[in-house]
Amino acid sequence: MKIFNFKSATNTKDAAKMATGRATFLAGGMTLLPAMKLRLAAYSDIINIKKIKGLSGIKVSSKSIKIGSTTTHAEVSSSKEVGKSISSLAVLADGIGDPQVRNRGTIGGSIANNDPAADYPSACLALKATIHTNKRKIPADKFFKGMFETDLKKAELIEAVEFEVPEKSAYVKYPNPASRYAIVGVYVAKYKNEVRVAITGAGSCVYRSKELESALSSNFSPSAIDAVRISNKELNSDIHASADYRAHLIKVMTSKAVSNC
Ligand SMILES: Cc1cc2nc3c(=O)[nH]c(=O)nc-3n(C[C@H](O)[C@H](O)[C@H](O)COP(=O)(O)OP(=O)(O)OC[C@H]3O[C@@H](n4cnc5c(N)ncnc54)[C@H](O)[C@@H]3O)c2cc1C
């Protein structure tokens, strides 16, 4: 039997106050509830944050897109403003899971969970995101610490994620055919002075590929990737794909992403 207190917060201050003991926040529940059901996680208090006004919604300016943490994947994928400003972000959101997952799952939940095969963390690294919490602003480069591990502290709540609008960008993934999680996903973003390439699904945590970034900074074309050697040393090997195959997919997905930019 699973016993816990269920609380609903109406503002972020109350949510943080409620987060004592073995408490956790509940957004879409798409990861939290299966984990609890499978007895991989147990909590004393579940704090529902979906009723907090102001945590949901999308604000677009010429320089950035700011997405509230409880905004669902379906809302991002169907947003005309996101489609116009950073269309690759809408493409990414549209490729997450299935319609049920997209209608319940949230951007904040995805980023806080930091699954090594999740899509949004790669967008955060490639699109120079800033994670706004109830306590501070965290650059994406410092946010993702390891497998299912982030820089978030206890009672720290993601309020919004802000992405910098690039000149060009694209996200391409080779999905697991059952879950749609990335076996390998590559997000490429070109800014005036830099190219960023973020890879998910391949290793224990999302990361930026310095080799690919350097090759594409000198020559932003699919052919620039040919000469790059991707080491399989730190890559995952499991029932879905070997490390060698993932190394191969990284080049193929990057090449496709650059072509799609
Ligand atoms: C069948 C299936 C297929 C899926 N396929 C994909 C896929 O293809 N790609 C992909 O990227 N993901 C996929 N997912 C995961 C999905 O995107 C979830 O939405 C996401 O992982 C968690 O978001 P959530 O809102 O449901 O969070 P929840 O499950 O409610 O919470 C997850 C964790 O994040 C914490 N949390 C939630 N919101 C916040 C916040 N604002 N601040 C701080 N902590 C917070 C919770 O406390 C909890 O620890 C899939 C899930 C399922 C069930």
The ligand as an SDF file (V2000), in Angstrom:
LIG
                    3D

 53 58  0  0  0  0  0  0  0  0999 V2000
    4.8560    6.2560  -22.3170 C   0  0  0  0  0  0  0  0  0  0  0  0
    5.7570    7.4500  -22.1470 C   0  0  0  0  0  0  0  0  0  0  0  0
    6.5080    7.8750  -23.2260 C   0  0  0  0  0  0  0  0  0  0  0  0
    7.3560    8.9820  -23.0820 C   0  0  0  0  0  0  0  0  0  0  0  0
    8.1010    9.3780  -24.1630 N   0  0  0  0  0  0  0  0  0  0  0  0
    8.9320   10.4240  -24.0330 C   0  0  0  0  0  0  0  0  0  0  0  0
    9.7140   10.8740  -25.1400 C   0  0  0  0  0  0  0  0  0  0  0  0
    9.6310   10.3840  -26.2710 O   0  0  0  0  0  0  0  0  0  0  0  0
   10.5600   11.9230  -24.9280 N   0  0  0  0  0  0  0  0  0  0  0  0
   10.6510   12.5560  -23.7030 C   0  0  0  0  0  0  0  0  0  0  0  0
   11.4320   13.4920  -23.5870 O   0  0  0  0  0  0  0  0  0  0  0  0
    9.9070   12.1760  -22.6590 N   0  0  0  0  0  0  0  0  0  0  0  0
    9.0530   11.1330  -22.7820 C   0  0  0  0  0  0  0  0  0  0  0  0
    8.2770   10.7560  -21.7170 N   0  0  0  0  0  0  0  0  0  0  0  0
    8.3500   11.5230  -20.4630 C   0  0  0  0  0  0  0  0  0  0  0  0
    7.3710   12.6990  -20.4920 C   0  0  0  0  0  0  0  0  0  0  0  0
    7.8970   13.6790  -21.3580 O   0  0  0  0  0  0  0  0  0  0  0  0
    7.1020   13.3520  -19.1240 C   0  0  0  0  0  0  0  0  0  0  0  0
    6.2790   14.3940  -19.3590 O   0  0  0  0  0  0  0  0  0  0  0  0
    8.2680   13.9430  -18.3690 C   0  0  0  0  0  0  0  0  0  0  0  0
    9.3310   13.0730  -18.2060 O   0  0  0  0  0  0  0  0  0  0  0  0
    7.8540   14.3350  -16.9450 C   0  0  0  0  0  0  0  0  0  0  0  0
    6.9940   15.4190  -16.9840 O   0  0  0  0  0  0  0  0  0  0  0  0
    5.7350   15.4770  -16.0140 P   0  0  0  0  0  0  0  0  0  0  0  0
    5.1520   16.8320  -16.1590 O   0  0  0  0  0  0  0  0  0  0  0  0
    4.8360   14.3300  -16.2700 O   0  0  0  0  0  0  0  0  0  0  0  0
    6.4280   15.3840  -14.5820 O   0  0  0  0  0  0  0  0  0  0  0  0
    6.0710   14.5240  -13.2930 P   0  0  0  0  0  0  0  0  0  0  0  0
    6.0140   13.0850  -13.6290 O   0  0  0  0  0  0  0  0  0  0  0  0
    4.9120   15.1080  -12.5830 O   0  0  0  0  0  0  0  0  0  0  0  0
    7.3870   14.8250  -12.4410 O   0  0  0  0  0  0  0  0  0  0  0  0
    8.6370   14.2970  -12.7940 C   0  0  0  0  0  0  0  0  0  0  0  0
    9.7060   14.7770  -11.8010 C   0  0  0  0  0  0  0  0  0  0  0  0
    9.9360   16.1630  -11.9690 O   0  0  0  0  0  0  0  0  0  0  0  0
    9.6650   16.9000  -10.7630 C   0  0  0  0  0  0  0  0  0  0  0  0
    9.0330   18.1510  -11.1670 N   0  0  0  0  0  0  0  0  0  0  0  0
    7.9550   18.2890  -11.9730 C   0  0  0  0  0  0  0  0  0  0  0  0
    7.7240   19.5920  -12.2210 N   0  0  0  0  0  0  0  0  0  0  0  0
    8.6860   20.2910  -11.5410 C   0  0  0  0  0  0  0  0  0  0  0  0
    8.9780   21.6760  -11.4060 C   0  0  0  0  0  0  0  0  0  0  0  0
    8.2580   22.6270  -12.0140 N   0  0  0  0  0  0  0  0  0  0  0  0
   10.0320   22.0340  -10.6300 N   0  0  0  0  0  0  0  0  0  0  0  0
   10.7920   21.0830  -10.0110 C   0  0  0  0  0  0  0  0  0  0  0  0
   10.5580   19.7720  -10.1050 N   0  0  0  0  0  0  0  0  0  0  0  0
    9.5120   19.3650  -10.8600 C   0  0  0  0  0  0  0  0  0  0  0  0
    8.7510   15.9770   -9.9400 C   0  0  0  0  0  0  0  0  0  0  0  0
    8.8510   16.2410   -8.5760 O   0  0  0  0  0  0  0  0  0  0  0  0
    9.2740   14.6080  -10.3350 C   0  0  0  0  0  0  0  0  0  0  0  0
   10.4310   14.3140   -9.5960 O   0  0  0  0  0  0  0  0  0  0  0  0
    7.4220    9.6730  -21.8300 C   0  0  0  0  0  0  0  0  0  0  0  0
    6.6520    9.2370  -20.7400 C   0  0  0  0  0  0  0  0  0  0  0  0
    5.8220    8.1440  -20.8970 C   0  0  0  0  0  0  0  0  0  0  0  0
    4.9780    7.7090  -19.7190 C   0  0  0  0  0  0  0  0  0  0  0  0
  1  2  1  0
  2  3  1  0
  2 52  2  0
  3  4  2  0
  4  5  1  0
  4 50  1  0
  5  6  2  0
  6  7  1  0
  6 13  1  0
  7  8  2  0
  7  9  1  0
  9 10  1  0
 10 11  2  0
 10 12  1  0
 12 13  2  0
 13 14  1  0
 14 15  1  0
 14 50  1  0
 15 16  1  0
 16 17  1  0
 16 18  1  0
 18 19  1  0
 18 20  1  0
 20 21  1  0
 20 22  1  0
 22 23  1  0
 23 24  1  0
 24 25  2  0
 24 26  1  0
 24 27  1  0
 27 28  1  0
 28 29  2  0
 28 30  1  0
 28 31  1  0
 31 32  1  0
 32 33  1  0
 33 34  1  0
 33 48  1  0
 34 35  1  0
 35 36  1  0
 35 46  1  0
 36 37  1  0
 36 45  1  0
 37 38  2  0
 38 39  1  0
 39 40  1  0
 39 45  2  0
 40 41  1  0
 40 42  2  0
 42 43  1  0
 43 44  2  0
 44 45  1  0
 46 47  1  0
 46 48  1  0
 48 49  1  0
 50 51  2  0
 51 52  1  0
 52 53  1  0
M  END
$$$$
